[in-house]
Amino acid sequence: TFDGVSFEHAGVRLKGNSTLLNSWRSGVDKLPMRLNFDEFEGQFPQIRDQTFFGFPNLNLTNNSADASFLRAKVVGDLFREAGTPAARTAFVRVYMDRGTGPVYSGLYTLVEVPDKPMLQAYFGSDDGNLYKPAGTGGRWTRFDPESFPKKTNAEDEDWTDVEDAIAVLNESRANAAKWRTRLQARFDVNGFLQWLAVNTVIGNTDTYGSFSPHNYYVYGSP
């Protein structure tokens, strides 16, 4: 329930790796969560395509490693001000009812999940393939479909957009001008450099370019 509006049968699950583990080990009830508002539409047809004011999925970040509670908010703002697509955020007070009435869990950061509303806002279309790469293929040295799980169009086994971009990226650069032209026709080089600059300034190493490339998204915009 938010501002008097209730959302029935919404899906809730725990999320995160180190943030979840550290919180659990600390013995606190304030755990990071993921909300999916139409997760159970198969069982409850009345909630088909249910959203939270337009958002089908949201993250509740508990800020367990950030006593200031500011990092997720400030970083998202910095990326967007630089023209780089980034999730919107808001602070929310969360109450959990385990059967004895609402109990205050604490202040969370509500974080937009890269999804159709975000794709529409930044690219004007949500028809393309949205990926969350992880694993060896996430380094972009070779294509591996297992490293590019789809967050949209999951039923369509077509990775042509990202597969083609990776192939061109790793072509011979003997003719640098030709290589550059072919790459720029398939990959937003300027957008990537903008992201790389901001990401380097804020010191985020838990993403593309790290030892274990993950925690980033790629969108094949039509």
PLY file of the C-alpha trace (Angstrom):
ply
format ascii 1.0
element vertex 222
property float x
property float y
property float z
element edge 221
property int vertex1
property int vertex2
end_header
0.00 0.00 0.00
1.29 3.45 -0.93
-0.57 6.72 -0.32
-3.74 4.76 0.32
-3.53 2.74 -2.91
-3.16 -1.02 -2.46
-1.58 -3.48 -4.87
-2.83 -7.03 -4.35
-0.82 -10.25 -4.83
2.41 -8.45 -5.76
5.53 -10.58 -6.01
8.30 -9.99 -3.46
11.69 -11.67 -3.31
15.04 -11.03 -1.68
17.75 -9.61 -3.94
21.48 -8.96 -4.04
24.63 -10.92 -3.29
26.98 -9.29 -0.78
24.34 -6.79 0.37
21.91 -9.58 1.17
24.58 -11.79 2.74
25.97 -9.02 4.96
22.51 -7.96 6.10
21.51 -11.55 6.87
24.70 -12.20 8.81
24.11 -9.04 10.83
20.78 -10.43 11.96
18.74 -7.46 10.79
15.27 -7.65 9.26
15.95 -4.83 6.84
16.79 -6.89 3.75
17.04 -5.78 0.10
14.00 -6.75 -1.94
12.69 -6.88 -5.49
9.03 -6.15 -6.28
7.19 -7.51 -9.34
3.60 -6.30 -9.41
2.16 -8.79 -11.90
4.31 -11.82 -10.99
1.27 -13.91 -10.06
-1.11 -12.84 -12.81
-1.37 -16.48 -13.89
-3.00 -17.30 -10.55
-4.85 -14.01 -10.18
-6.08 -12.77 -13.58
-7.42 -9.59 -12.00
-3.86 -8.27 -11.55
-2.80 -8.85 -15.18
-0.29 -6.17 -16.18
-0.54 -4.58 -12.74
2.02 -1.81 -12.22
3.06 0.50 -9.43
1.99 3.80 -11.00
3.41 2.63 -14.33
6.39 0.65 -12.98
6.06 -3.15 -13.30
9.26 -3.86 -11.31
11.09 -1.99 -8.56
14.07 -2.57 -6.27
14.10 -1.73 -2.57
17.74 -1.12 -1.68
18.56 -1.25 2.02
21.85 0.73 1.82
23.56 -1.74 4.14
27.03 -0.63 2.97
26.22 3.07 2.75
25.61 4.85 6.02
24.97 8.11 4.15
22.08 6.57 2.16
23.13 8.89 -0.70
25.18 6.83 -3.14
22.38 5.26 -5.20
20.52 8.58 -5.38
23.50 10.81 -6.18
25.07 8.43 -8.70
21.80 8.05 -10.62
21.42 11.82 -10.72
25.00 12.28 -11.95
24.56 9.82 -14.80
21.30 11.38 -15.95
22.69 14.92 -15.76
25.53 13.73 -18.01
23.01 12.38 -20.52
23.54 8.71 -19.68
20.44 6.55 -19.14
20.15 5.65 -15.45
17.49 4.48 -13.04
15.36 6.98 -11.16
15.31 6.74 -7.37
13.24 7.86 -4.38
13.42 7.43 -0.62
10.60 5.44 0.99
9.73 4.34 4.51
8.86 0.65 4.52
6.53 -1.12 6.95
6.17 -4.91 7.04
3.14 -6.72 8.43
3.93 -10.32 9.41
0.52 -10.87 10.94
0.63 -8.64 14.01
0.31 -5.27 12.32
2.71 -2.99 10.44
6.24 -2.75 11.86
8.68 -0.12 10.61
11.56 -1.75 8.69
13.48 1.44 7.96
14.32 3.87 5.19
14.95 2.27 1.79
15.93 3.63 -1.59
13.33 2.75 -4.20
15.20 2.17 -7.47
13.72 1.89 -10.95
14.48 -1.42 -12.67
15.59 -1.02 -16.31
12.35 -2.00 -18.00
9.85 -0.82 -20.59
9.03 2.53 -18.91
12.73 3.42 -18.80
13.29 2.28 -22.40
10.36 4.37 -23.58
11.63 7.41 -21.70
15.19 7.28 -23.06
14.88 5.62 -26.47
11.27 6.24 -27.47
10.68 2.51 -27.95
10.65 -0.64 -25.82
10.57 -3.04 -28.78
14.32 -3.77 -28.75
16.30 -6.39 -26.86
17.35 -5.48 -23.33
20.21 -7.58 -21.94
21.86 -7.90 -18.55
25.24 -9.46 -19.49
27.23 -11.60 -17.10
30.04 -14.10 -17.47
32.77 -14.48 -20.06
30.72 -13.05 -22.92
30.09 -9.94 -20.85
33.67 -8.87 -21.60
32.75 -8.36 -25.28
35.74 -10.34 -26.57
33.50 -13.08 -28.02
29.78 -13.70 -28.28
28.14 -16.22 -25.96
24.33 -16.24 -25.81
24.43 -17.65 -22.27
26.17 -14.45 -21.19
23.39 -12.26 -22.57
20.13 -13.18 -20.82
17.22 -11.20 -22.21
15.04 -8.96 -20.07
12.72 -8.19 -23.02
11.71 -10.39 -25.97
12.87 -13.41 -23.97
10.83 -15.78 -26.11
12.60 -14.62 -29.29
15.94 -16.43 -29.62
17.60 -13.71 -31.65
20.79 -12.04 -30.47
21.72 -10.57 -33.87
22.12 -7.01 -32.59
24.66 -7.71 -29.86
26.31 -10.60 -31.72
26.99 -8.38 -34.74
28.35 -5.56 -32.57
30.78 -7.89 -30.80
31.95 -9.38 -34.10
32.71 -5.96 -35.58
34.38 -4.75 -32.37
36.86 -7.63 -32.61
37.55 -7.37 -36.34
40.98 -6.47 -37.69
41.85 -2.78 -37.26
44.35 -2.70 -40.09
42.04 -0.19 -41.75
41.19 1.90 -38.70
38.76 4.22 -40.46
36.74 1.34 -41.89
36.70 -0.48 -38.56
35.57 2.67 -36.74
32.77 3.34 -39.24
31.47 -0.22 -39.04
31.52 -0.19 -35.23
29.78 3.18 -34.95
27.00 1.89 -37.20
26.26 -0.84 -34.65
27.28 0.58 -31.28
26.73 3.93 -29.58
30.42 4.69 -29.08
29.86 8.25 -27.81
27.25 7.03 -25.33
29.62 4.34 -24.07
32.47 6.84 -23.63
30.13 9.16 -21.70
29.15 6.28 -19.41
32.80 5.25 -19.00
33.86 8.77 -18.03
31.20 9.17 -15.32
31.68 5.63 -14.07
35.44 6.20 -13.74
34.93 9.47 -11.84
32.59 7.88 -9.29
34.92 4.88 -8.86
32.44 2.09 -9.58
34.33 -1.16 -10.28
31.40 -3.56 -9.84
30.34 -3.44 -13.50
31.65 -3.81 -17.07
35.46 -3.72 -17.15
35.86 -5.49 -13.82
37.30 -8.97 -13.21
33.76 -10.34 -13.23
31.78 -8.17 -15.67
28.18 -7.86 -14.51
25.70 -5.36 -13.07
25.20 -3.50 -16.34
22.60 -3.47 -19.09
22.76 -3.24 -22.90
19.83 -2.21 -25.07
19.51 -2.87 -28.80
17.46 0.17 -29.69
15.38 -0.20 -32.88
0 1
1 2
2 3
3 4
4 5
5 6
6 7
7 8
8 9
9 10
10 11
11 12
12 13
13 14
14 15
15 16
16 17
17 18
18 19
19 20
20 21
21 22
22 23
23 24
24 25
25 26
26 27
27 28
28 29
29 30
30 31
31 32
32 33
33 34
34 35
35 36
36 37
37 38
38 39
39 40
40 41
41 42
42 43
43 44
44 45
45 46
46 47
47 48
48 49
49 50
50 51
51 52
52 53
53 54
54 55
55 56
56 57
57 58
58 59
59 60
60 61
61 62
62 63
63 64
64 65
65 66
66 67
67 68
68 69
69 70
70 71
71 72
72 73
73 74
74 75
75 76
76 77
77 78
78 79
79 80
80 81
81 82
82 83
83 84
84 85
85 86
86 87
87 88
88 89
89 90
90 91
91 92
92 93
93 94
94 95
95 96
96 97
97 98
98 99
99 100
100 101
101 102
102 103
103 104
104 105
105 106
106 107
107 108
108 109
109 110
110 111
111 112
112 113
113 114
114 115
115 116
116 117
117 118
118 119
119 120
120 121
121 122
122 123
123 124
124 125
125 126
126 127
127 128
128 129
129 130
130 131
131 132
132 133
133 134
134 135
135 136
136 137
137 138
138 139
139 140
140 141
141 142
142 143
143 144
144 145
145 146
146 147
147 148
148 149
149 150
150 151
151 152
152 153
153 154
154 155
155 156
156 157
157 158
158 159
159 160
160 161
161 162
162 163
163 164
164 165
165 166
166 167
167 168
168 169
169 170
170 171
171 172
172 173
173 174
174 175
175 176
176 177
177 178
178 179
179 180
180 181
181 182
182 183
183 184
184 185
185 186
186 187
187 188
188 189
189 190
190 191
191 192
192 193
193 194
194 195
195 196
196 197
197 198
198 199
199 200
200 201
201 202
202 203
203 204
204 205
205 206
206 207
207 208
208 209
209 210
210 211
211 212
212 213
213 214
214 215
215 216
216 217
217 218
218 219
219 220
220 221
